Amino acid sequence: MGLNTEVKGDPDSLTATCGWLRGQAEHADTTGDEIHGVRGDSEAGWHEQAGGSFRAVLDQAGKIVDNLAGSLTDTCGALETHADDLRTVRTQMQRARDVATEGGLAIKGYEIQEPGPAPATPEVLPADRPATPQQKQDRAAAAQAAAAFEKKAQA
């Protein structure tokens, strides 16, 4: 089983959503300012109990809108952080695929394939007589296969 390096998620859509949320937060801030302004203006001309009740309702509405603006801004910040994290992880996974490719491992889609089974250990050349050309060639090929496998295993 290979190593899956796929990172799902669309950081650009998160960034776009954040931009929209930021605009909504600005609208909410403007609305909150208007509510607080109307509340303040009402003090000069409306002194009866109804005026006090009106201001109490606007106080609550202003707090709700201010909280909404803050929540929208906080959500935008969280989305930006997540988008940045996704971009970072995608870069790291691409680097992992590059290292694997440089090490000789196969990549299928986003999956880094395993190096496969280790090759047989190269046979020791005879010590009591000269090795034949075929034995030397077989040992060199086995040593080369072992080195190639080690490079893949290290990747």
PyRosetta script that sets phi, psi and omega in degrees:
from pyrosetta import init, pose_from_sequence

init()
pose = pose_from_sequence("MGLNTEVKGDPDSLTATCGWLRGQAEHADTTGDEIHGVRGDSEAGWHEQAGGSFRAVLDQAGKIVDNLAGSLTDTCGALETHADDLRTVRTQMQRARDVATEGGLAIKGYEIQEPGPAPATPEVLPADRPATPQQKQDRAAAAQAAAAFEKKAQA")
pose.set_psi(1, 131.1)
pose.set_omega(1, -178.4)
pose.set_phi(2, -83.2)
pose.set_psi(2, -176.0)
pose.set_omega(2, -180.0)
pose.set_phi(3, -105.0)
pose.set_psi(3, 115.7)
pose.set_omega(3, -179.7)
pose.set_phi(4, -80.8)
pose.set_psi(4, 121.8)
pose.set_omega(4, -179.1)
pose.set_phi(5, -111.0)
pose.set_psi(5, 13.9)
pose.set_omega(5, -179.6)
pose.set_phi(6, -70.8)
pose.set_psi(6, 137.0)
pose.set_omega(6, 176.5)
pose.set_phi(7, -120.5)
pose.set_psi(7, 110.0)
pose.set_omega(7, -179.3)
pose.set_phi(8, -84.8)
pose.set_psi(8, 154.2)
pose.set_omega(8, -179.1)
pose.set_phi(9, 123.0)
pose.set_psi(9, 152.1)
pose.set_omega(9, -176.8)
pose.set_phi(10, -121.8)
pose.set_psi(10, 94.6)
pose.set_omega(10, -177.6)
pose.set_phi(11, -60.9)
pose.set_psi(11, -30.7)
pose.set_omega(11, 179.3)
pose.set_phi(12, -67.1)
pose.set_psi(12, -35.9)
pose.set_omega(12, 178.0)
pose.set_phi(13, -70.5)
pose.set_psi(13, -32.7)
pose.set_omega(13, 176.0)
pose.set_phi(14, -66.0)
pose.set_psi(14, -41.7)
pose.set_omega(14, 178.4)
pose.set_phi(15, -64.5)
pose.set_psi(15, -40.8)
pose.set_omega(15, 178.4)
pose.set_phi(16, -65.5)
pose.set_psi(16, -41.9)
pose.set_omega(16, 177.6)
pose.set_phi(17, -61.5)
pose.set_psi(17, -40.7)
pose.set_omega(17, 178.0)
pose.set_phi(18, -61.5)
pose.set_psi(18, -41.9)
pose.set_omega(18, 177.8)
pose.set_phi(19, -59.8)
pose.set_psi(19, -41.9)
pose.set_omega(19, 178.0)
pose.set_phi(20, -64.5)
pose.set_psi(20, -45.9)
pose.set_omega(20, 179.5)
pose.set_phi(21, -61.1)
pose.set_psi(21, -39.8)
pose.set_omega(21, 178.9)
pose.set_phi(22, -60.3)
pose.set_psi(22, -41.8)
pose.set_omega(22, 177.2)
pose.set_phi(23, -63.4)
pose.set_psi(23, -40.6)
pose.set_omega(23, 178.2)
pose.set_phi(24, -65.9)
pose.set_psi(24, -37.3)
pose.set_omega(24, 177.7)
pose.set_phi(25, -63.9)
pose.set_psi(25, -39.7)
pose.set_omega(25, 177.8)
pose.set_phi(26, -63.6)
pose.set_psi(26, -41.5)
pose.set_omega(26, 177.3)
pose.set_phi(27, -63.3)
pose.set_psi(27, -41.0)
pose.set_omega(27, 179.2)
pose.set_phi(28, -64.9)
pose.set_psi(28, -41.3)
pose.set_omega(28, 176.8)
pose.set_phi(29, -59.2)
pose.set_psi(29, -44.7)
pose.set_omega(29, 179.1)
pose.set_phi(30, -62.0)
pose.set_psi(30, -44.0)
pose.set_omega(30, 178.7)
pose.set_phi(31, -62.5)
pose.set_psi(31, -43.2)
pose.set_omega(31, 177.9)
pose.set_phi(32, -60.7)
pose.set_psi(32, -43.1)
pose.set_omega(32, 177.5)
pose.set_phi(33, -60.2)
pose.set_psi(33, -41.3)
pose.set_omega(33, -179.9)
pose.set_phi(34, -65.7)
pose.set_psi(34, -41.2)
pose.set_omega(34, 178.8)
pose.set_phi(35, -62.5)
pose.set_psi(35, -46.2)
pose.set_omega(35, 179.7)
pose.set_phi(36, -64.8)
pose.set_psi(36, -35.8)
pose.set_omega(36, 178.2)
pose.set_phi(37, -65.3)
pose.set_psi(37, -45.6)
pose.set_omega(37, 179.3)
pose.set_phi(38, -63.2)
pose.set_psi(38, -40.8)
pose.set_omega(38, 178.7)
pose.set_phi(39, -59.4)
pose.set_psi(39, -46.4)
pose.set_omega(39, 179.3)
pose.set_phi(40, -64.5)
pose.set_psi(40, -41.3)
pose.set_omega(40, 179.3)
pose.set_phi(41, -62.9)
pose.set_psi(41, -32.0)
pose.set_omega(41, -176.7)
pose.set_phi(42, -68.7)
pose.set_psi(42, -21.5)
pose.set_omega(42, -178.9)
pose.set_phi(43, -65.9)
pose.set_psi(43, -33.3)
pose.set_omega(43, -176.5)
pose.set_phi(44, -72.7)
pose.set_psi(44, -29.2)
pose.set_omega(44, -172.6)
pose.set_phi(45, -121.4)
pose.set_psi(45, -0.3)
pose.set_omega(45, -174.7)
pose.set_phi(46, -135.8)
pose.set_psi(46, 97.4)
pose.set_omega(46, -171.7)
pose.set_phi(47, -102.1)
pose.set_psi(47, -15.1)
pose.set_omega(47, -175.7)
pose.set_phi(48, -72.3)
pose.set_psi(48, 178.4)
pose.set_omega(48, 179.3)
pose.set_phi(49, -59.0)
pose.set_psi(49, -37.2)
pose.set_omega(49, 178.9)
pose.set_phi(50, -62.1)
pose.set_psi(50, -37.7)
pose.set_omega(50, 177.5)
pose.set_phi(51, -64.4)
pose.set_psi(51, -40.7)
pose.set_omega(51, 177.4)
pose.set_phi(52, -64.4)
pose.set_psi(52, -40.9)
pose.set_omega(52, 178.4)
pose.set_phi(53, -65.4)
pose.set_psi(53, -41.1)
pose.set_omega(53, 177.8)
pose.set_phi(54, -59.1)
pose.set_psi(54, -45.8)
pose.set_omega(54, -179.9)
pose.set_phi(55, -65.5)
pose.set_psi(55, -35.0)
pose.set_omega(55, 178.2)
pose.set_phi(56, -64.4)
pose.set_psi(56, -41.5)
pose.set_omega(56, 177.8)
pose.set_phi(57, -64.8)
pose.set_psi(57, -43.3)
pose.set_omega(57, 179.6)
pose.set_phi(58, -67.1)
pose.set_psi(58, -33.2)
pose.set_omega(58, 174.9)
pose.set_phi(59, -59.8)
pose.set_psi(59, -47.0)
pose.set_omega(59, 179.2)
pose.set_phi(60, -63.9)
pose.set_psi(60, -45.5)
pose.set_omega(60, 179.8)
pose.set_phi(61, -62.0)
pose.set_psi(61, -41.6)
pose.set_omega(61, 179.0)
pose.set_phi(62, -61.9)
pose.set_psi(62, -42.2)
pose.set_omega(62, 178.3)
pose.set_phi(63, -64.2)
pose.set_psi(63, -41.3)
pose.set_omega(63, 179.4)
pose.set_phi(64, -62.3)
pose.set_psi(64, -46.2)
pose.set_omega(64, -178.7)
pose.set_phi(65, -67.0)
pose.set_psi(65, -40.3)
pose.set_omega(65, 177.4)
pose.set_phi(66, -62.5)
pose.set_psi(66, -41.4)
pose.set_omega(66, 177.1)
pose.set_phi(67, -64.3)
pose.set_psi(67, -39.2)
pose.set_omega(67, 177.6)
pose.set_phi(68, -61.6)
pose.set_psi(68, -46.2)
pose.set_omega(68, 179.6)
pose.set_phi(69, -59.7)
pose.set_psi(69, -42.7)
pose.set_omega(69, 178.3)
pose.set_phi(70, -64.6)
pose.set_psi(70, -40.8)
pose.set_omega(70, 178.8)
pose.set_phi(71, -65.3)
pose.set_psi(71, -40.1)
pose.set_omega(71, 177.8)
pose.set_phi(72, -63.0)
pose.set_psi(72, -42.4)
pose.set_omega(72, 179.2)
pose.set_phi(73, -65.6)
pose.set_psi(73, -42.8)
pose.set_omega(73, 178.2)
pose.set_phi(74, -62.7)
pose.set_psi(74, -42.4)
pose.set_omega(74, 178.8)
pose.set_phi(75, -63.1)
pose.set_psi(75, -41.5)
pose.set_omega(75, 177.7)
pose.set_phi(76, -59.5)
pose.set_psi(76, -44.6)
pose.set_omega(76, 179.0)
pose.set_phi(77, -60.9)
pose.set_psi(77, -41.4)
pose.set_omega(77, 178.9)
pose.set_phi(78, -65.3)
pose.set_psi(78, -40.1)
pose.set_omega(78, 178.3)
pose.set_phi(79, -65.5)
pose.set_psi(79, -40.1)
pose.set_omega(79, 177.6)
pose.set_phi(80, -62.8)
pose.set_psi(80, -42.4)
pose.set_omega(80, 178.3)
pose.set_phi(81, -61.9)
pose.set_psi(81, -45.1)
pose.set_omega(81, -179.7)
pose.set_phi(82, -65.0)
pose.set_psi(82, -40.7)
pose.set_omega(82, 178.5)
pose.set_phi(83, -61.9)
pose.set_psi(83, -43.5)
pose.set_omega(83, 177.9)
pose.set_phi(84, -62.8)
pose.set_psi(84, -41.4)
pose.set_omega(84, 178.2)
pose.set_phi(85, -62.9)
pose.set_psi(85, -42.4)
pose.set_omega(85, 177.9)
pose.set_phi(86, -61.1)
pose.set_psi(86, -44.0)
pose.set_omega(86, 179.3)
pose.set_phi(87, -62.6)
pose.set_psi(87, -41.5)
pose.set_omega(87, 179.4)
pose.set_phi(88, -63.3)
pose.set_psi(88, -46.9)
pose.set_omega(88, -179.0)
pose.set_phi(89, -65.3)
pose.set_psi(89, -39.5)
pose.set_omega(89, 177.5)
pose.set_phi(90, -61.5)
pose.set_psi(90, -41.5)
pose.set_omega(90, 177.9)
pose.set_phi(91, -63.3)
pose.set_psi(91, -42.9)
pose.set_omega(91, 179.6)
pose.set_phi(92, -65.4)
pose.set_psi(92, -38.9)
pose.set_omega(92, 179.3)
pose.set_phi(93, -69.5)
pose.set_psi(93, -35.8)
pose.set_omega(93, 174.9)
pose.set_phi(94, -63.5)
pose.set_psi(94, -41.0)
pose.set_omega(94, 177.6)
pose.set_phi(95, -62.8)
pose.set_psi(95, -39.3)
pose.set_omega(95, 177.6)
pose.set_phi(96, -62.5)
pose.set_psi(96, -41.9)
pose.set_omega(96, 178.1)
pose.set_phi(97, -66.2)
pose.set_psi(97, -38.2)
pose.set_omega(97, 178.1)
pose.set_phi(98, -63.6)
pose.set_psi(98, -44.7)
pose.set_omega(98, 179.1)
pose.set_phi(99, -62.8)
pose.set_psi(99, -42.1)
pose.set_omega(99, 179.6)
pose.set_phi(100, -63.0)
pose.set_psi(100, -42.9)
pose.set_omega(100, 179.1)
pose.set_phi(101, -63.8)
pose.set_psi(101, -44.6)
pose.set_omega(101, 178.2)
pose.set_phi(102, -61.1)
pose.set_psi(102, -31.0)
pose.set_omega(102, 179.4)
pose.set_phi(103, -83.2)
pose.set_psi(103, -2.0)
pose.set_omega(103, 176.6)
pose.set_phi(104, 94.7)
pose.set_psi(104, 6.5)
pose.set_omega(104, 178.5)
pose.set_phi(105, -81.9)
pose.set_psi(105, 148.5)
pose.set_omega(105, 177.9)
pose.set_phi(106, -82.9)
pose.set_psi(106, 148.0)
pose.set_omega(106, 176.5)
pose.set_phi(107, -121.3)
pose.set_psi(107, 127.0)
pose.set_omega(107, 174.9)
pose.set_phi(108, -119.2)
pose.set_psi(108, 107.8)
pose.set_omega(108, -175.5)
pose.set_phi(109, 66.7)
pose.set_psi(109, -116.9)
pose.set_omega(109, 177.5)
pose.set_phi(110, -104.3)
pose.set_psi(110, 3.5)
pose.set_omega(110, -174.1)
pose.set_phi(111, -98.7)
pose.set_psi(111, 123.7)
pose.set_omega(111, 174.8)
pose.set_phi(112, -82.3)
pose.set_psi(112, 121.6)
pose.set_omega(112, -177.0)
pose.set_phi(113, -78.8)
pose.set_psi(113, 152.4)
pose.set_omega(113, 177.5)
pose.set_phi(114, -68.2)
pose.set_psi(114, 158.4)
pose.set_omega(114, -177.5)
pose.set_phi(115, -71.8)
pose.set_psi(115, -10.6)
pose.set_omega(115, -178.1)
pose.set_phi(116, 90.5)
pose.set_psi(116, -177.0)
pose.set_omega(116, -177.9)
pose.set_phi(117, -71.6)
pose.set_psi(117, 149.7)
pose.set_omega(117, 177.7)
pose.set_phi(118, -67.8)
pose.set_psi(118, 142.5)
pose.set_omega(118, 178.2)
pose.set_phi(119, -72.5)
pose.set_psi(119, 164.3)
pose.set_omega(119, 178.1)
pose.set_phi(120, -64.0)
pose.set_psi(120, 149.0)
pose.set_omega(120, 177.2)
pose.set_phi(121, -65.8)
pose.set_psi(121, 134.1)
pose.set_omega(121, -179.9)
pose.set_phi(122, -59.2)
pose.set_psi(122, 137.1)
pose.set_omega(122, 179.7)
pose.set_phi(123, -70.1)
pose.set_psi(123, 146.2)
pose.set_omega(123, 178.0)
pose.set_phi(124, -76.5)
pose.set_psi(124, 134.8)
pose.set_omega(124, 177.7)
pose.set_phi(125, -70.6)
pose.set_psi(125, 148.1)
pose.set_omega(125, -178.1)
pose.set_phi(126, -61.2)
pose.set_psi(126, 138.3)
pose.set_omega(126, 179.8)
pose.set_phi(127, -93.6)
pose.set_psi(127, -21.4)
pose.set_omega(127, -175.0)
pose.set_phi(128, -91.0)
pose.set_psi(128, -6.2)
pose.set_omega(128, 179.3)
pose.set_phi(129, -155.3)
pose.set_psi(129, 162.2)
pose.set_omega(129, 178.9)
pose.set_phi(130, -66.3)
pose.set_psi(130, 142.0)
pose.set_omega(130, 177.6)
pose.set_phi(131, -74.3)
pose.set_psi(131, 146.0)
pose.set_omega(131, 177.3)
pose.set_phi(132, -76.0)
pose.set_psi(132, 159.1)
pose.set_omega(132, 176.6)
pose.set_phi(133, -56.5)
pose.set_psi(133, -37.2)
pose.set_omega(133, 179.6)
pose.set_phi(134, -65.8)
pose.set_psi(134, -42.1)
pose.set_omega(134, 178.4)
pose.set_phi(135, -62.5)
pose.set_psi(135, -41.8)
pose.set_omega(135, 178.7)
pose.set_phi(136, -64.1)
pose.set_psi(136, -42.4)
pose.set_omega(136, -179.9)
pose.set_phi(137, -65.8)
pose.set_psi(137, -42.7)
pose.set_omega(137, 179.0)
pose.set_phi(138, -63.7)
pose.set_psi(138, -41.6)
pose.set_omega(138, 179.9)
pose.set_phi(139, -65.7)
pose.set_psi(139, -42.6)
pose.set_omega(139, 179.9)
pose.set_phi(140, -63.7)
pose.set_psi(140, -41.8)
pose.set_omega(140, 178.8)
pose.set_phi(141, -65.0)
pose.set_psi(141, -41.1)
pose.set_omega(141, 179.3)
pose.set_phi(142, -66.7)
pose.set_psi(142, -40.2)
pose.set_omega(142, 178.6)
pose.set_phi(143, -65.5)
pose.set_psi(143, -39.6)
pose.set_omega(143, 178.7)
pose.set_phi(144, -65.6)
pose.set_psi(144, -40.8)
pose.set_omega(144, 178.4)
pose.set_phi(145, -65.0)
pose.set_psi(145, -39.5)
pose.set_omega(145, 178.5)
pose.set_phi(146, -64.6)
pose.set_psi(146, -41.1)
pose.set_omega(146, 179.2)
pose.set_phi(147, -66.4)
pose.set_psi(147, -40.7)
pose.set_omega(147, 178.6)
pose.set_phi(148, -64.6)
pose.set_psi(148, -41.2)
pose.set_omega(148, 178.2)
pose.set_phi(149, -64.3)
pose.set_psi(149, -42.8)
pose.set_omega(149, -179.8)
pose.set_phi(150, -61.1)
pose.set_psi(150, -39.5)
pose.set_omega(150, 178.5)
pose.set_phi(151, -63.9)
pose.set_psi(151, -42.2)
pose.set_omega(151, 178.2)
pose.set_phi(152, -65.9)
pose.set_psi(152, -42.9)
pose.set_omega(152, -178.7)
pose.set_phi(153, -63.4)
pose.set_psi(153, -35.0)
pose.set_omega(153, 179.0)
pose.set_phi(154, -71.4)
pose.set_psi(154, -30.6)
pose.set_omega(154, -178.8)
pose.set_phi(155, -69.1)
pose.dump_pdb("model.pdb")
